[in-house]
Structures are given as structure tokens and as C-alpha cells.
Amino acid sequence: MKPSTNRMLNRIKCIYMFICKNGTVSTQQLVEEFGITPRTIQRDLNVLAYNDLVISPSRGKWTTTQKKVKMTS
């Protein structure tokens, strides 16, 4: 796996864990927490949403779904 792909997957996993820990979070909170652009956060959230791991109950807010996930390191 390319290093950039590995970095992206690790970042997406961290974003998912942050949302799990904090409940409903805003896109802006994620931008501030991870220090990356809003566009990058949006792409990562789209990956999570496509895999049914997060949903957006209102514009700019994100929360996890009930889908069970097995976390590995």
C-alpha cells in the first residue's frame, strides 16, 4: 500500500474514532482538531458516509451510525 493511502486510511480511522468519542460534531470541529482543510475533511466524511459509518443529521453536523465496526491497529 502506498504511504499516502496508508496515511489517508489512518486519518479516516482517527476521524471516525473522534466522532464516536464526541457524539455529534461539526465539520469545523474536525477541521480544527485535525488541522486539515475543510475539503479534505469532507472527502474523508464522504468515505465514512459511503460505508454507512457516519450520517449528517443536519448540515455540517456528523454522528456515527449503529453499524458495528471492528477496530484494528
N, C-alpha and C positions, 0 to 999 in steps of 0.2 A: 504494500500500500504506500502511495506517495506520502511524504511528510505533510504536505498541505492538506491532504484528505484526512489524515490522522488528526491533525490539529483541528480541522472543522468538526469532525465527529466528537472529539473531546469537548470542544466548546458547546456543541449542541447538547451533549450529556450534562454539562455543567449548568446550562440554561434550564434544562428540564428539572434538575435537582433543586435549583434556586426557586423555581416556580412551585415545586412540591413543598418545599420548606416554608415558603411565604404565603401560600394561598393564591389569591388573585393579585397579579402585579401588572403595572403599566409597561408599555413599550419603553417609555422614557426611563423607568427604574432600571430596566435591563441594560439600556444604553449606558447609564451611569455606573452600574455595577460592573459591567464587563469592559467598559472603555472602548467600545467599537461603534461603528456608525449605525444610525437607525436602519439604513438599507440592509446591512449585514444581519442585524438582529431580525429584521423582517424575513429575510431569506431563511434564517435558522428556524424561526417560528413557523414558517410555511412547511418546512420539512417535518417538524413535530406535528403540525396540524394534519398534514397529508397522512401521517402514520397514526392518526387518531389518538395522539398523546396529549394534546392541548386543544382548547377551544377558546374562542373570543366571545364572551357573553355580551360585551358591549365594545364599541370602537376603542381600540387602543388598550384594552384590558385583556389579560390572558389568565387562564386557570387550567389545571390538569383535568383530564377525563378520568373515568373509572377504569380504564383499561389497565390491566396488570402488566407490570414491566419487571423483568429480571435484570437487575443491575450487575454488571461485572466491571472489574477494574481494568 
